[in-house]
Amino acid sequence: MGLAIRDGSVDANGLRIRYEEVGEGPPLVHLHGAYGLGLTSAHELLSRAFRVIAFEMPGFGAADNEKTQTVQDLATTMAAAAEALGLARFNLIGTSFGGTVASWMAVQRSDLVAALVLDAPSVIQPDGSEPVSGSPEQIARRLYAHPQRVPPIPVVELAMAARRLTLVRRLSGPARDRLLEDGLRRLKVPTLAMFGTQDTVIPAEMGRIYKELIPNAHLVFVYDAGHALMVERPEAFAEVVTDFLERTDAFIISRTKTMVFP
């Protein structure tokens, strides 16, 4: 990627929070999944239309985070981080575990969130669901429909990955959090939920629940894609998200054959 990445950090709720920023335009905040911050080709494509701000949530970088006790606390902190950056209103993407944090942010602070994109979110999980872990090869097989097409996960990152997963397990709520679901039923923020048809971490059929649960929600499936949509299908991801954020209520999938509404 030839991105002109701007690094920075802000203080929020007594925590120092790093971010990476690309592009110009309306602000688009991204909250990563359990494997931490990493810009992808999808970020580059989104930066053509938006000022993309990818936060590194506290505890997912070099420093530990013992202060945050629940995912609700983390959502409050990330909202404070956005405000510390001077964002009064912004679009919000949450990936996997970040989708749970983003959902709480939208419920808690709908005044800040203009539109919400849930990327393979872990808000609602199947029974017996476990965070992705194991060897680089095992992780790749869980995250991608076609792991052979994706660069291998460096072995050196596995120790940090294990620490991040410990944090995710500590912060995550139940597979069905009734308090959060009640909040989502009242949510007025335009919402898009996206799932890969070959996702073995959060099966695509879970998406139907979001469609029923959230008012004004759109549901899109990306064909032949696994859990890590932004890595495996960046063009499809960026096209759908850009179209949704630009049109919200008038959003219709009609241009790309690899995506379909239910």
N, C-alpha and C positions, 0 to 999 in steps of 0.2 A: 504494500500500500504506500502511496505517495502522499500521505496525509500530513498537513501542517498541524501537528498536535500541540495544543496549549495546555500545560500542566498547571495545577493550582491546588490550593487547599483552603478550607474554611473551618472555623470552630463552631460546634453546635452541641449544646447540652453537655459541655465539658469534654467533648471528644474532638480530636483533629481528624478531618475527613478530606481525603485526597480526591481529586477528580481530573479527568482528561476531557478536553473540549475540542471540537472540530466544527467548521462551518459557520455560516452566518444565517440570520433569519429568525423566525419564531423559535423560542426555546423549547427543546425536546429533551427531557431528563430520562436517563436510562438507569435502572437498577438491575444489576447483574444477578446471575444465579449462584448456586453453591460453590462453583469453581472460581469465583472472583472476577475482577475487572480484567477485560481484555478487548481491545477494539478489533473489529472485524471489517470485512468488505461491506457488510450491511451498514455499519456506521458511516463508512465513506460515502455510500450511495445516499443515505439519509441526509448527510451534511450538504448535499447539493441544494436542499430545500430548507434545512433547519439548522439552527445552532444546537448541535448535539452535545449534551453534557452528561458524561458517563461517570457517576459517582462510584467510588470504592467504599462500600459500607464498612463501618468500623468493625475490626476483628477479622476482615478478609484480606488484609495486607500484612505488612511486617509486624505491626503491633497487635497484641492481644486486646480483647474487649471483655472485661469482666463486669463492666458497669451495666450494660444492657441486659435486662432480665427476660423480656418477652419480645415477640415479634411486634406487638403493639408499641412497645418502647422504641424499637428500631424504626418503625414508621414515623413516630413523633420526631425522632432525631433527624431522619432524612428530610422531613418537611422543614425542620429548622435549618438544615444545611442549605436547602434551596433558597429559603428566605435570606440566609446570610450571604448568599451569592447575589442577592438583589432581585430574585425572581418573584414577581407578584402573582403571576399566573403562567402556567406552562402545560404542555402536553407531557404525558408520562408513559413510559414503557417499563414493564416489569417482566423479567425472564425467570421462569421456573420459581425458585424460592423468592426471587425478587418480585415475582408476580403477587405473592402473598403480602409482601411488604407494601407494594404499590397499591394493592386493594385496600389495605388498612389506611394508607395515606389518603386515598380518594374518599373513604368513608369518614375519616377524622377531619380532613381539610378539603372538602369539596370546593371551597372558595379559591384554592390554589390550582386545582387540577382542571384544565380545560377539556381534555379528552384522555381516555385511559386505554392503553393497549396491553393486553395480557398475553404474553408469549409463552405457550406451553406452561401455563401457571400451575403451581402446586397447591393452590388454595383448597381444592377438593381432590383428594387422593383415593385411589382404590384401596380396598382392605389389604393389609400386609405390605403396603408400599414401603420401600427402603431407599434412602439416598444412594446415588450412584457411587460405587467405590470399587477397589480392586487394583489389578495391574493396569498399566496403560492400555493394553489390548482389551481387557475386560471393560474398562471405562468407555473406550471408543465404541465397542459393540453395543453398549447401552445407549450412548448418546446419538449415534448416527445410523441411518438406514444403510449407508455405504461407507463404512469406516476406511476402506481402502482408498477412497478419494480424498481423504482429509489428512493433513500432516499429523504424524504421531505425537502423542502427548509426552513431553519430556519427563524422564524418570526423576529428574532433580526436583520437579514440582510436587511429587507425591507426598512428601512430608508435610508441606504446607496445605495440600489438599485434604489430608487427614485432619489437620487442625481446623480447617474450615468446616468440614463435615461434623466435627464435634460441636462447633458453634451452632450449626444449622439444627442439629438434633436438640440442643438445649433450648433454642429459641422457638422452634416450631410448635404449633399447637396440635390439636387432634386432627385426624383425617377429615373430619367434618366439624368445623368450628361454627356452632350455631350463632354465636354473637356476631361473628364476621358476616355470616350469611344473612342475618337479619339486617345488618347495615347495607349489604349489597342490594337487598330487595328495595330499599328506599333510595338507592343511589340515582341521582339525576344526571350524572356525568356520562356523555356518550362513550360507549365502551366497545372495543373490538377484542374478541378472543380468537387466538390462532393456534392450531394444532397440526402437527405432521401426521399423516395417515399411517406412518410406520413407527410411531412413537411407542416404545415399550416401557418408558418410565412413567409417563402420564398418558394413558391410552386416549386416542382421539375421541372415543365415545363419551368421555367425561365432559367434553365441550357442550353437549346438549344441556347439561345441568346449568351451565352459565347462561345459556340462551333463555332458559326458563326462569332463572333466578333474577337476572339483572334487567331492569327496564331499559329500553333503548339500547339493547346489546346486539351486536352483530357477531356471527360465528363464521369463521373461514377455515377450511381444511387445505393444507398444502400437500399435494400428492407426492408420494415417493420420497418422503422426508421423515427423519426421526425427531428426537427431542431438541437437538441444538439447531433450530431453524436458521438463526442468524449466521451460523458457520456453514451449514450444509446447503442452504438455499438462499443466499444473501439477496440475489436479484428479486426473487419472488417475494421475500419478506419486505424488502424496501419498497417495492412497487405497491403492495397492498397497504402498508402502513402509511405511505405518503398519500395515497389516494383517500384513505379513510380520514386522515387528519385534515386534509384540504377540503373534504366534502361532508364529513360526519353524517348528518341525517340523509343526505342525498347519495351516500356511498353505495355503489353497486359494483360487484365484480363482473367485468365483461371483457377484459382485454387479454387476460393471460390464461392459457389452457390448463395450466398446472394447478389452478385453484378453483374452488367451487363453494358456493353457499350450501348449507344443508338442504 
